Amino acid sequence: MSDPLNAAGVSDLQETRLDRIYNLVTGDEDARVCKDIPSESCDDQPRNFFAYLSANTLNKVADELSSAKLVLPWMLGSLGVPAAFTGFLVPIRESGVLVPQMAVAAYVRRMPLRKPVWLVGALLSALALFGIAAAALTLDGAAAGWAVIGMLVLFSLARGLCSVSAKDVLGKTVSKSRRGRLMGWSAGIGGVFTLVLGLVLSGVPLDRFGPSVFAMMFAGGGLLWLIALLSFNVIREQPGATEGGGNAFSVALENLRMLRDDKPFRQFVFGRMSLLAVALAPPFFVLLAHQKADGDLAGLGMMVIASGLASALSSPFWGALGDRSSRTVMALAAAGAGVLALFVSIAAFTGLSWLQHGWVHAVIFMLLTIMHSGVRLGRKVYLVDMATEKTRAAYVAVSNSVIGVAMLLGGLVGLIGDWLGVVPVIALLGAWSLLAAVESLRLSEVSEGR
């Protein structure tokens, strides 16, 4: 006899098994923790926890397959795309998420259910990655560059929809004291898949498969987004409050006045703008590695592994230091990135032979990723420590939108790469990073550990 189905089409036996696994993962036993979520969502927590975990893990792996700082620049190098396009990869990938944030968030807050917004974003993300896969198979040179940029704009805007809605859905469906475990499991599982991806790429002969390797990666990323969409759709979300969803334009203008009236916040935003040098650097390091390794995918695989290891190894160190002084974290990370960039550019200018080895570039990229992780963690902690409960949401929205615009302008550095070459761009970004370190130290100390 088959198991009786509940109203959602899930058998009681399946839900019992899910409850057991949930209790094992979260440590809950007889009493289920239900903090800061609607009471109607309490019984749905195991279902929601694993649906969100699956979707979040899948899109993390998809992001690694389509990384704008690693995989995309390597692919563009293989397709003979001018370096000017590479300079815009990270700015477009990030700015599409950041720039519309104030307006999109205001509209989303008007909706009692936010899950449909995430589903639309996931579908558009999948379509964009399928488009990049098609470009890899059919185009090269500048035509491939324009096609990838167009699809990346769509992908970035779609990720913005997911970013704005995901936290709201999580806050309404998973208990306050269980969200950290969810994110931790997601990051851990995603990290394992990233390492496996790097190992697989290390053994793929590019001369045998050519652009089809990248087409499969991006098509695979699109497929993962579609599976994530199905998983996220399983979440049972209760209607929520719609306050705070005023006119997007007026809300944005009101928040932007903070840049004029709030001096500490204005100094932070300018300091964060100077730190963009570290964020803009990775694609040019990848281009240099691609040139030195003659496009061998083994080099890309080692860099994927190095990137995954860097994030896992550096986060605890930067986190502990950030609790003592977040501005020091930003300064140290920016200075480290600057010194590394200048060292690599000098080595490339002088033609040192060890730059021909893929493992050398993997180590370099790992160090750069460690510094980038420090910058990201430091500025996040600084903003949270500086803000109050009343100003935090506005601080995040305004700073993200302003930085998104600044990143687009920073993408023009790619024109220098197309004019003078990749190495001068790395040297320029290195000098810029050192100036950013000085600017970070000029910020007021806001951490409790001083």
C-alpha distance (Angstrom), angle and dihedral (degrees) to the residues before:
residue distance angle dihedral
M1 . . .
S2 3.81 . .
D3 3.79 121.5 .
P4 3.83 115.7 -94.9
L5 3.80 112.8 -104.9
N6 3.78 123.5 -129.9
A7 3.79 124.4 -140.8
A8 3.80 91.7 -80.1
G9 3.80 94.1 52.4
V10 3.82 95.1 -107.4
S11 3.81 119.1 125.3
D12 3.79 120.2 -119.5
L13 3.80 89.4 -123.0
Q14 3.80 91.2 54.8
E15 3.80 91.2 49.5
T16 3.81 90.7 49.3
R17 3.80 90.5 53.6
L18 3.79 89.9 46.8
D19 3.81 90.0 51.5
R20 3.80 90.8 53.0
I21 3.80 93.2 50.7
Y22 3.81 90.9 45.3
N23 3.80 91.5 51.2
L24 3.80 90.1 49.1
V25 3.82 93.3 50.2
T26 3.81 97.3 43.0
G27 3.81 101.0 32.4
D28 3.81 93.0 -120.6
E29 3.80 115.6 144.7
D30 3.77 124.4 169.2
A31 3.80 98.2 -18.0
R32 3.79 116.8 56.8
V33 3.80 115.9 -144.4
C34 3.83 111.6 -123.5
K35 3.78 111.0 175.5
D36 3.80 125.6 161.5
I37 3.83 95.6 -8.5
P38 3.84 131.0 103.5
S39 3.80 112.1 -84.2
E40 3.82 89.2 -124.3
S41 3.82 88.9 64.0
C42 3.79 95.9 55.0
D43 3.81 96.8 88.7
D44 3.81 90.8 43.8
Q45 3.80 94.1 57.5
P46 3.84 98.5 103.4
R47 3.80 90.9 49.6
N48 3.81 92.9 45.0
F49 3.81 93.7 43.2
F50 3.79 94.7 56.0
A51 3.80 95.1 37.8
Y52 3.80 90.6 54.0
L53 3.82 91.3 42.0
S54 3.81 91.8 52.6
A55 3.80 94.3 46.7
N56 3.80 93.5 45.3
T57 3.82 93.1 48.2
L58 3.80 92.5 47.6
N59 3.80 93.9 51.7
K60 3.81 90.7 46.7
V61 3.80 89.8 56.3
A62 3.83 89.9 44.5
D63 3.80 89.0 53.0
E64 3.81 90.3 54.3
L65 3.81 90.8 50.4
S66 3.81 89.8 52.9
S67 3.82 100.5 32.9
A68 3.81 111.6 165.4
K69 3.79 91.8 -154.9
L70 3.81 97.5 47.9
V71 3.82 120.3 9.4
L72 3.82 98.7 36.0
P73 3.83 96.5 50.7
W74 3.82 90.1 47.6
M75 3.80 89.9 50.9
L76 3.81 93.0 47.8
G77 3.79 89.3 50.6
S78 3.81 89.9 52.6
L79 3.82 91.4 49.6
G80 3.80 93.4 50.6
V81 3.80 94.6 -114.4
P82 3.86 115.2 166.6
A83 3.83 114.8 -101.8
A84 3.81 91.2 -118.0
F85 3.81 89.1 76.2
T86 3.80 92.0 52.3
G87 3.79 91.2 59.9
F88 3.81 90.4 62.4
L89 3.82 98.5 48.9
V90 3.81 99.0 87.7
P91 3.85 94.9 35.1
I92 3.81 92.6 52.6
R93 3.80 93.1 42.1
E94 3.82 91.1 52.7
S95 3.81 102.4 32.7
G96 3.80 94.6 55.1
V97 3.79 87.2 60.2
L98 3.81 96.0 41.4
V99 3.82 108.9 36.2
P100 3.85 99.9 58.8
Q101 3.79 92.4 40.0
M102 3.79 98.2 105.7
A103 3.80 94.0 48.5
V104 3.80 96.9 40.2
A105 3.81 93.2 46.8
A106 3.80 91.0 53.5
Y107 3.82 91.7 53.6
V108 3.81 93.8 44.1
R109 3.81 91.2 52.9
R110 3.81 88.4 61.7
M111 3.81 90.6 63.2
P112 3.82 119.1 87.2
L113 3.85 89.2 -153.6
R114 3.82 118.1 45.1
K115 3.82 98.8 177.5
P116 3.85 93.5 87.2
V117 3.82 89.3 59.3
W118 3.81 90.5 57.2
L119 3.80 91.4 47.2
V120 3.81 91.9 53.4
G121 3.81 89.9 48.2
A122 3.82 91.2 50.2
L123 3.82 92.6 50.4
L124 3.81 92.4 49.4
S125 3.82 90.1 46.7
A126 3.79 90.5 54.7
L127 3.80 92.6 48.4
A128 3.81 91.3 49.8
L129 3.82 92.5 52.2
F130 3.80 90.9 47.9
G131 3.81 87.1 53.0
I132 3.81 92.0 53.0
A133 3.82 89.5 48.8
A134 3.80 89.7 54.1
A135 3.83 90.7 48.9
A136 3.81 90.7 52.4
L137 3.80 90.5 55.4
T138 3.79 99.8 42.6
L139 3.83 109.9 27.6
D140 3.78 142.2 51.3
G141 3.81 139.4 174.9
A142 3.80 119.6 19.8
A143 3.82 92.4 -18.5
A144 3.81 90.0 60.8
G145 3.81 89.1 46.4
W146 3.81 93.7 54.7
A147 3.81 92.6 45.0
V148 3.81 92.2 50.6
I149 3.81 92.3 46.9
G150 3.81 90.8 51.1
M151 3.79 93.3 49.6
L152 3.82 90.6 44.2
V153 3.81 90.2 56.1
L154 3.82 89.4 54.1
F155 3.81 91.3 45.2
S156 3.79 93.0 49.6
L157 3.81 94.0 49.6
A158 3.80 89.7 47.3
R159 3.82 90.7 51.4
G160 3.79 87.3 51.6
L161 3.82 89.9 59.6
C162 3.80 89.7 50.4
S163 3.80 92.4 46.5
V164 3.81 94.7 51.3
S165 3.82 94.9 46.5
A166 3.81 102.6 35.4
K167 3.81 96.9 71.0
D168 3.81 91.6 48.4
V169 3.80 91.8 51.4
L170 3.80 91.3 46.8
G171 3.80 91.3 49.5
K172 3.81 91.6 52.5
T173 3.79 99.4 43.6
V174 3.84 109.5 33.4
S175 3.79 124.8 54.7
K176 3.80 119.2 -105.8
S177 3.80 94.4 -115.0
R178 3.82 93.5 48.8
R179 3.82 101.2 52.6
G180 3.79 94.6 81.7
R181 3.80 91.2 54.9
L182 3.78 90.2 49.4
M183 3.81 92.8 52.3
G184 3.79 91.3 43.5
W185 3.80 93.1 53.4
S186 3.79 90.4 45.3
A187 3.81 93.2 51.7
G188 3.81 92.0 45.3
I189 3.80 96.0 49.5
G190 3.81 91.2 42.6
G191 3.80 89.7 51.6
V192 3.80 91.8 53.9
F193 3.81 91.3 51.8
T194 3.81 89.8 48.2
L195 3.80 91.1 55.6
V196 3.81 90.6 48.1
L197 3.81 89.4 50.4
G198 3.80 90.9 52.6
L199 3.81 92.0 49.9
V200 3.81 91.7 49.6
L201 3.81 92.9 49.4
S202 3.79 90.9 49.3
G203 3.80 89.4 64.6
V204 3.82 99.0 45.0
P205 3.83 115.8 104.1
L206 3.81 105.8 -139.1
D207 3.80 93.9 -163.1
R208 3.79 88.8 62.0
F209 3.80 100.6 46.1
G210 3.83 103.7 21.9
P211 3.83 119.3 178.6
S212 3.82 91.4 -8.0
V213 3.83 87.6 80.2
F214 3.80 90.8 62.3
A215 3.81 91.7 42.1
M216 3.81 89.3 55.7
M217 3.81 91.4 47.7
F218 3.79 94.3 52.6
A219 3.79 93.7 40.2
G220 3.81 87.3 50.4
G221 3.80 89.4 51.5
G222 3.81 90.1 51.4
L223 3.80 91.0 50.0
L224 3.81 90.7 50.7
W225 3.81 89.3 53.3
L226 3.82 90.3 53.3
I227 3.82 90.9 50.6
A228 3.82 88.9 47.1
L229 3.81 88.5 52.4
L230 3.80 90.5 55.4
S231 3.80 90.7 47.4
F232 3.81 94.7 48.0
N233 3.81 89.9 49.0
V234 3.82 88.3 63.7
I235 3.83 90.0 67.3
R236 3.80 114.2 107.1
E237 3.79 106.8 -140.1
Q238 3.79 122.3 -172.9
P239 3.84 118.8 -143.2
G240 3.79 111.0 -93.6
A241 3.78 141.3 -164.3
T242 3.81 118.6 -62.5
E243 3.80 98.0 -160.6
G244 3.80 117.9 126.2
G245 3.79 94.0 40.1
G246 3.77 98.3 116.9
N247 3.78 128.0 147.0
A248 3.79 105.3 -44.6
F249 3.81 95.8 -143.7
S250 3.81 95.8 49.9
V251 3.81 92.0 44.5
A252 3.80 90.1 51.2
L253 3.81 93.3 49.9
E254 3.78 91.9 48.0
N255 3.80 92.0 51.1
L256 3.81 93.5 46.1
R257 3.81 89.5 61.8
M258 3.79 86.1 74.1
L259 3.79 88.4 76.8
R260 3.80 89.0 61.8
D261 3.79 100.2 38.3
D262 3.82 104.4 33.8
K263 3.83 109.7 65.5
P264 3.85 99.0 -175.7
F265 3.79 90.2 49.8
R266 3.80 91.8 47.1
Q267 3.81 90.7 51.7
F268 3.80 90.1 50.3
V269 3.80 92.4 51.3
F270 3.81 91.7 50.4
G271 3.79 89.7 46.6
R272 3.78 90.9 50.6
M273 3.81 89.5 50.2
S274 3.80 90.2 56.3
L275 3.82 89.5 52.5
L276 3.80 90.3 62.0
A277 3.81 87.7 91.4
V278 3.81 88.9 75.5
A279 3.81 92.5 48.9
L280 3.81 93.2 48.1
A281 3.81 95.2 49.9
P282 3.86 105.7 72.4
P283 3.85 98.5 73.9
F284 3.83 90.8 53.8
F285 3.81 91.6 49.8
V286 3.82 86.5 51.5
L287 3.81 91.6 50.0
L288 3.80 90.1 51.2
A289 3.82 90.6 49.6
H290 3.82 90.0 48.3
Q291 3.80 90.9 53.0
K292 3.80 94.3 46.9
A293 3.83 94.0 44.4
D294 3.84 93.5 45.0
G295 3.81 89.8 -122.2
D296 3.82 94.2 -62.1
L297 3.82 108.2 166.6
A298 3.81 90.1 -143.1
G299 3.81 86.0 72.8
L300 3.81 90.9 51.7
G301 3.79 90.8 48.4
M302 3.80 92.1 52.8
M303 3.81 90.3 49.2
V304 3.81 91.6 51.0
I305 3.82 89.2 52.4
A306 3.81 91.0 46.0
S307 3.81 91.5 50.7
G308 3.80 92.3 51.7
L309 3.80 93.1 47.5
A310 3.80 92.3 46.9
S311 3.80 94.3 56.9
A312 3.81 92.7 46.3
L313 3.81 95.7 46.4
S314 3.80 100.3 41.1
S315 3.81 102.3 44.0
P316 3.84 97.3 76.7
F317 3.82 91.5 48.7
W318 3.79 95.2 47.7
G319 3.81 90.8 42.6
A320 3.81 93.7 54.9
L321 3.80 91.9 45.9
G322 3.80 91.3 45.3
D323 3.80 91.1 59.7
R324 3.81 88.0 57.9
S325 3.81 98.2 42.6
S326 3.79 123.8 -13.0
R327 3.80 93.4 -173.0
T328 3.83 88.8 56.6
V329 3.81 89.2 53.7
M330 3.81 90.6 53.4
A331 3.81 91.7 47.0
L332 3.81 95.3 47.3
A333 3.80 93.7 45.4
A334 3.81 93.4 47.4
A335 3.81 91.8 46.7
G336 3.80 90.9 49.0
A337 3.81 91.7 50.3
G338 3.81 90.3 48.1
V339 3.79 94.7 50.7
L340 3.82 90.9 46.0
A341 3.81 92.7 50.3
L342 3.81 93.4 48.8
F343 3.81 91.3 46.7
V344 3.82 92.4 50.8
S345 3.80 93.1 45.8
I346 3.83 91.6 50.8
A347 3.81 90.1 48.0
A348 3.80 90.7 50.3
F349 3.81 93.0 46.7
T350 3.81 91.7 52.1
G351 3.81 92.6 45.7
L352 3.80 98.9 -123.4
S353 3.80 109.3 -170.1
W354 3.81 97.1 -137.4
L355 3.80 89.5 72.3
Q356 3.81 87.1 74.3
H357 3.83 91.2 72.5
G358 3.80 118.3 92.4
W359 3.80 93.6 -146.5
V360 3.82 90.4 58.6
H361 3.80 90.8 58.0
A362 3.79 89.7 45.9
V363 3.82 89.9 56.4
I364 3.81 90.9 45.6
F365 3.79 91.2 50.0
M366 3.80 91.0 47.5
L367 3.81 90.6 54.2
L368 3.81 91.0 47.2
T369 3.82 90.9 49.4
I370 3.81 89.9 50.7
M371 3.81 89.7 53.9
H372 3.80 92.0 45.7
S373 3.82 90.0 50.9
G374 3.80 88.8 52.7
V375 3.79 92.6 51.9
R376 3.82 91.8 48.7
L377 3.80 94.4 47.5
G378 3.80 94.1 42.8
R379 3.78 96.2 52.4
K380 3.83 92.3 44.4
V381 3.81 92.3 51.8
Y382 3.81 91.5 43.6
L383 3.81 92.1 53.6
V384 3.80 93.2 48.0
D385 3.82 92.3 47.2
M386 3.80 92.9 46.5
A387 3.81 96.3 47.3
T388 3.78 129.4 74.4
E389 3.79 126.1 -139.1
K390 3.81 89.4 -96.0
T391 3.81 97.2 48.0
R392 3.82 102.4 35.3
A393 3.82 98.7 88.5
A394 3.81 93.0 46.4
Y395 3.82 91.9 45.5
V396 3.80 91.0 54.1
A397 3.81 94.8 46.3
V398 3.82 95.5 46.4
S399 3.80 96.6 43.2
N400 3.81 92.3 46.6
S401 3.80 92.6 49.9
V402 3.81 94.3 47.0
I403 3.80 92.3 46.3
G404 3.79 90.1 48.8
V405 3.81 90.6 58.7
A406 3.81 91.3 44.4
M407 3.81 90.5 51.9
L408 3.79 91.0 55.8
L409 3.80 89.6 53.6
G410 3.80 89.5 45.9
G411 3.78 88.6 57.5
L412 3.80 87.7 73.6
V413 3.80 86.5 79.2
G414 3.79 85.1 81.9
L415 3.80 88.8 70.5
I416 3.79 87.6 64.2
G417 3.78 88.5 53.2
D418 3.79 90.3 52.8
W419 3.82 90.3 48.1
L420 3.82 104.3 39.5
G421 3.80 103.5 12.5
V422 3.79 137.9 -103.9
V423 3.80 98.7 -70.7
P424 3.85 96.2 60.9
V425 3.81 89.1 51.6
I426 3.82 90.6 53.3
A427 3.82 89.7 49.6
L428 3.82 91.4 49.0
L429 3.80 92.4 49.5
G430 3.80 89.5 47.7
A431 3.79 92.2 56.2
W432 3.81 90.3 44.2
S433 3.84 90.3 52.4
L434 3.82 91.4 54.0
L435 3.80 89.8 53.2
A436 3.81 88.6 49.0
A437 3.82 89.5 55.0
V438 3.80 89.9 55.8
E439 3.80 90.6 47.0
S440 3.82 90.8 51.8
L441 3.80 91.7 55.4
R442 3.81 89.4 54.3
L443 3.81 91.0 63.5
S444 3.79 118.3 100.7
E445 3.81 116.1 -98.7
V446 3.82 109.6 -107.7
S447 3.82 102.8 163.3
E448 3.79 121.2 108.7
G449 3.80 92.5 -136.8
R450 3.80 95.9 68.4
